[in-house]
C-alpha cells in the first residue's frame, strides 16, 4: 500500500469553510485534497472518524511549558520534546517554546536547544519565542526585574545570527528598552517582533509598528491600557491593521466582555489570535512550581506568585477554543481560525500551516462533537490518540 491516507466520516473544516460528506486525502506528510467521501482511492489506507470534526492543527505562539517541564528550568532538546508532546494531547500541532526573561546563559542554552530541535525535526516544534529580557520594569508582570535590561549591540547580533537557524523566531520587546532601529533590523531578518510588557503610549506603539513590529503579546496584560484620551498599546494593537494581537482566553487574564470587544474592534488585516501562555502544569496535577527562584502557585485555574501576580496561564489550546466558542458565542470556524490560520499568518507560514489546503502540512486534529481531542496528527502521523 502507498503512503496515502484517506480520513472519512468526519465533518471537515479546511480553515475557510466546512465540508460535509467529504474525505481528507494526505500523502507523505502533506494534504493532497478534500474530496467526496465516496470517491474511490484504491491505494489509500482509510481512517474512519464517524461523527467527528476534523480541523486544522492548533498553533500556539506562546508556550512556557507543559507536561511538568518549564522551558526556563529545562532549556534542552528533551525539554522541548516533552513540552511539544504535552500540548499535542490538546490539539496543538505546532508551537513556539517560550523563554521568559532569564540570564544570558539560560537564553543561550534555550537558543542552542531550539536549533538542535529544528535539526532533529521534533514533532510540533516550530521555533522559539523569547519573551524578554528587553522589557519595561513598570510592566514587568511576573518577570524578574533584576534580569530586565536594554538591548545591546551584542544582543541584537546574537538574535540576528540565530534567526535563520531556528526557522521561526519571535521576540517580545518593550520600546522602553529597544530602539526602533533594532526592531527594524530584526524585522528585516525575518524575526517576528511583538510589543509587550510595556508602558508605551499609543503614538510610540504605532511608530514601532511602522518600524516593523508585527504583533502584541497577551493583549491587555502588562501593557498600557485603552483610555479615551490616551489609547495606549491596547488601542494601537486594535487600531493598527499591521499588528496582530495574541490573547489569553482563560477568563482570568481578560474579562470575556473585553475579549469580545477586542475581537469585534480589531482593525484588519491583523487578527486577534489565541495563545495559551501555558506553564509546566499543563497535563499534570502539579500544584506549584518554580520560576526564576520564585514559587508559583496553582489554584482554581490561576497561576500566581505569592503576591497574587499572575504568572502565566493554566490552560491548553482546545480549552481556549471552547471558551471563545461557548462563552463569547463566536462561530466555531472563527474560534478554530483564532488557534490555527491566524497564528500561522502572524509567522508568515499560512501557505503550509493552519489550513488544510493542497500542499499544506498534514497537521490536523480530530475532535468529538463536544470539542474534546480524539486524536492529533502532525505531518500525517498520529502524535496523540485518546484511548
C-alpha positions in Angstrom: 0.0 0.0 0.0 1.2 3.6 -0.7 1.7 6.2 1.9 -1.7 7.7 1.2 -4.3 8.0 3.9 -7.9 8.9 3.5 -9.8 10.1 6.6 -13.5 9.7 6.2 -16.7 10.1 8.3 -15.8 13.5 9.9 -17.1 16.9 9.1 -14.0 18.7 7.8 -13.1 22.4 8.3 -10.3 23.4 6.0 -9.7 26.8 7.7 -12.1 28.6 5.4 -15.3 26.5 5.1 -16.9 23.3 6.3 -17.1 20.2 4.2 -19.8 17.6 4.8 -19.7 14.1 3.3 -16.0 14.6 2.5 -12.7 12.9 3.0 -9.2 14.3 3.6 -6.6 12.8 1.4 -2.9 13.0 2.6 0.4 11.6 1.5 4.0 12.0 2.7 3.0 14.4 5.4 1.1 16.8 3.1 -2.5 17.5 2.2 -3.4 16.3 -1.3 -7.1 17.3 -1.4 -10.5 17.3 0.2 -12.8 15.1 -1.9 -16.2 13.5 -1.7 -16.2 10.7 0.8 -17.4 8.2 -1.8 -14.5 8.9 -4.2 -12.6 5.7 -4.9 -8.9 5.9 -3.9 -7.7 2.3 -4.3 -4.2 2.7 -3.0 -5.0 4.7 0.2 -5.4 3.5 3.7 -8.7 4.5 5.1 -9.0 6.0 8.6 -12.6 6.2 9.9 -13.7 9.1 12.1 -17.5 8.8 12.1 -19.4 11.7 13.6 -16.3 13.6 14.5 -14.9 17.0 13.4 -11.6 17.3 11.5 -9.9 20.7 11.8 -6.5 22.3 11.2 -4.0 21.7 13.9 -3.6 24.4 16.5 -0.6 26.7 16.5 0.5 28.2 19.9 3.0 31.1 19.7 3.5 31.4 23.5 4.1 28.2 25.4 6.3 28.4 28.5 6.0 24.8 29.4 3.8 21.7 29.8 4.0 18.1 31.0 5.8 19.1 34.1 8.5 20.9 32.2 9.2 24.7 32.3 11.4 25.8 29.4 13.3 28.2 31.7 14.2 25.4 34.0 14.9 22.8 31.3 16.2 24.7 28.2 17.2 21.5 26.4 16.3 19.3 23.5 14.5 16.9 25.8 12.7 19.8 27.5 11.4 20.9 24.0 10.3 17.3 23.2 8.4 17.0 26.4 6.6 20.3 26.0 5.6 19.6 22.4 4.3 16.1 23.4 2.3 17.5 26.3 0.5 20.0 24.1 -0.2 17.5 21.3 -2.7 15.9 23.7 -4.7 19.1 23.5 -4.6 19.5 19.7 -1.5 21.7 19.3 0.5 20.6 16.3 3.0 23.4 16.2 4.3 25.7 18.9 7.0 28.1 20.0 8.6 27.1 23.3 8.8 30.4 25.1 11.6 31.6 27.3 10.6 34.1 30.0 13.2 36.7 30.9 16.3 34.9 32.2 20.1 35.2 32.3 22.3 35.3 29.2 23.5 31.8 30.0 19.9 30.3 30.1 19.0 32.3 27.0 22.0 30.9 25.1 21.1 27.4 26.2 17.5 27.8 25.0 18.6 29.0 21.6 21.0 26.1 21.2 18.3 23.7 22.2 15.9 25.3 19.7 18.5 24.9 16.9 19.0 21.3 17.9 15.2 20.6 18.0 14.9 22.0 14.5 17.7 19.8 13.2 16.1 16.8 15.0 12.7 17.6 13.5 10.9 17.4 16.8 7.2 16.9 16.1 5.4 20.1 16.9 8.5 22.3 17.2 8.1 25.5 15.2 10.8 27.8 16.6 11.3 29.9 19.7 9.6 32.8 21.4 12.0 34.9 23.6 9.8 37.0 25.9 12.3 39.4 27.3 14.7 40.4 28.8 14.3 43.7 27.0 11.0 44.7 28.7 9.7 47.5 30.9 10.3 47.3 34.6 7.0 49.2 35.1 5.0 46.5 33.3 7.2 43.5 34.4 4.4 41.3 35.4 5.9 38.0 36.7 9.3 38.7 35.0 12.2 39.1 37.4 13.1 42.8 37.4 16.7 42.1 38.2 17.1 40.4 34.8 15.3 43.1 32.7 17.7 45.3 30.7 18.2 47.3 27.5 19.0 45.5 24.2 22.7 46.0 23.5 24.5 45.5 20.2 25.7 42.1 21.2 22.1 41.0 22.0 20.9 42.2 18.6 23.8 40.4 16.8 23.0 37.1 18.6 19.3 37.3 17.7 20.2 38.0 14.0 22.7 35.2 13.9 20.3 32.5 15.2 17.1 33.6 13.4 17.6 31.6 10.2 18.8 28.5 12.1 15.7 28.5 14.2 13.3 28.7 11.3 10.8 30.9 13.3 11.8 33.3 15.9 9.5 35.6 17.8 10.7 38.2 20.4 8.7 40.2 22.8 10.2 43.6 23.5 9.3 47.0 25.0 10.1 50.3 23.3 11.5 51.5 26.7 14.5 49.1 26.2 14.7 48.5 22.4 15.3 51.2 19.8 13.3 51.4 16.5 16.4 50.7 14.5 16.9 47.5 16.4 13.3 46.5 15.7 13.8 47.3 12.0 16.9 45.1 11.9 15.1 42.2 13.5 12.1 42.5 11.2 14.4 42.7 8.1 15.9 39.4 9.2 12.5 37.7 9.4 12.2 37.9 13.2 8.6 38.4 14.4 8.8 41.4 16.8 6.0 41.6 19.3 5.4 44.5 21.7 4.7 43.5 25.3 5.4 44.3 28.9 5.5 48.0 28.0 4.0 51.2 29.3 4.5 52.9 25.9 1.9 55.4 24.7 -0.3 55.0 21.6 1.9 57.1 19.3 5.1 55.2 20.3 3.4 51.8 19.8 2.2 52.9 16.3 5.7 54.1 15.5 7.2 50.8 16.4 4.6 49.1 14.2 5.9 51.2 11.4 9.4 50.2 12.2 8.5 46.5 11.8 6.8 45.2 14.9 4.1 42.7 13.8 2.3 41.7 17.0 1.4 42.5 20.6 1.9 40.0 23.4 -1.0 38.9 25.5 -3.3 41.8 24.8 -4.5 43.9 27.8 -1.9 42.2 30.1 1.3 44.0 31.1 0.7 47.0 28.8 -0.7 50.5 28.8 -4.5 50.3 28.6 -7.1 51.7 26.4 -8.1 55.2 27.6 -10.4 57.6 25.8 -7.7 60.3 25.6 -4.7 58.0 25.5 -5.4 54.8 23.7 -2.2 53.1 24.9 -0.7 49.9 23.5 -4.1 48.3 23.6 -5.5 51.0 21.4 -2.6 50.7 19.0 -3.0 47.0 18.8 -6.7 47.3 17.9 -6.4 50.3 15.6 -3.3 49.3 13.6 -4.1 46.9 10.8 -0.5 45.7 10.5 -0.4 44.5 14.2 -1.7 41.1 15.3 -2.7 40.6 18.9 -2.2 37.4 20.9 -4.7 37.0 23.7 -5.2 34.5 26.6 -8.8 33.2 26.8 -9.0 31.7 30.3 -11.4 34.1 31.9 -8.8 35.4 34.3 -6.3 37.3 32.2 -9.1 39.1 30.2 -12.7 39.6 31.1 -15.0 38.0 28.5 -16.6 41.3 27.7 -13.2 42.9 27.0 -12.2 39.9 24.9 -15.3 40.2 22.8 -14.8 44.0 22.3 -11.2 43.4 21.2 -12.2 40.8 18.6 -15.0 42.9 17.2 -12.9 46.1 17.2 -9.7 44.7 15.7 -8.7 46.5 12.5 -7.7 44.1 9.8 -5.7 42.6 8.2 -4.2 41.9 11.6 -6.0 39.4 13.7 -6.7 38.7 17.4 -5.3 35.1 17.9 -5.2 32.7 20.8 -2.2 31.9 22.8 -2.1 29.8 26.0 0.9 31.3 27.8 0.9 27.8 29.3 3.2 26.8 32.1 4.6 23.4 33.2 1.2 22.5 34.8 -0.5 21.6 31.6 -1.3 17.8 31.5 -0.2 17.3 35.1 -1.7 17.5 38.7 1.1 19.8 39.9 0.1 22.4 42.5 3.2 24.6 42.4 6.5 25.1 40.5 9.5 27.4 40.5 10.2 30.3 38.1 13.5 32.3 38.4 13.8 31.0 42.0 10.2 32.1 43.0 7.3 29.8 43.7 4.3 29.9 41.5 1.0 28.5 42.9 -1.8 26.7 41.0 -5.3 27.2 42.3 -8.6 27.1 40.5 -7.3 27.6 37.0 -5.0 30.5 38.1 -1.2 30.6 38.4 0.2 33.3 40.7 3.2 34.4 42.6 2.9 34.7 46.4 1.8 38.3 46.0 -1.0 37.4 43.7 0.6 38.4 40.4 -0.5 36.2 37.5 2.4 34.1 36.3 1.5 32.5 33.0 -1.7 30.6 32.4 -3.1 27.2 33.3 -5.0 26.5 30.0 -4.5 24.4 26.9 -5.5 25.4 23.3 -8.6 23.3 22.9 -9.9 24.7 26.2 -9.2 28.2 24.9 -11.2 27.4 21.7 -14.1 26.1 23.8 -14.0 29.3 25.9 -14.4 31.7 22.9 -16.9 29.4 21.3 -19.1 28.7 24.3 -18.6 31.9 26.4 -18.3 34.5 23.7 -20.6 32.8 21.2 -18.2 33.0 18.3 -18.9 30.8 15.3 -16.9 27.5 15.7 -14.9 28.1 12.5 -13.8 31.5 13.7 -12.8 30.1 17.1 -10.7 27.5 15.3 -9.1 30.1 13.0 -8.0 32.0 16.1 -6.0 29.0 17.0 -4.7 27.9 13.6 -4.8 30.0 10.5 -4.4 33.4 12.3 -1.2 32.4 14.3 0.2 30.9 11.1 -0.4 34.2 9.4 1.5 36.0 12.2 4.6 34.0 11.4 4.1 34.2 7.6 3.7 30.5 7.2 0.0 30.4 6.2 0.7 28.6 3.0 1.8 25.5 4.8 0.3 25.7 8.3 -3.1 26.5 9.8 -5.2 25.4 6.8 -6.0 22.1 5.1 -5.3 23.0 1.5 -3.4 21.1 -1.2 0.3 21.2 -0.4 -0.1 22.2 3.3 1.4 20.2 6.1 -1.0 17.4 7.2 -1.3 18.8 10.7 -4.9 18.3 11.9 -7.0 17.4 14.9 -10.0 15.1 15.1 -12.5 16.4 17.7 -15.6 14.9 19.3 -18.8 16.9 18.8 -18.2 18.2 22.4 -14.9 19.7 21.3 -12.7 17.1 23.0 -9.5 15.9 21.3 -9.8 12.4 19.9 -6.5 12.4 18.0 -3.8 14.8 16.9 -1.8 14.4 13.7 1.5 16.1 12.9 2.9 15.7 9.4 0.4 13.0 8.6 1.3 10.9 11.6 -0.6 10.3 14.8 1.1 12.3 17.6 -1.7 11.5 20.1 -4.8 9.4 20.3 -7.3 9.3 23.1 -7.9 5.8 24.4 
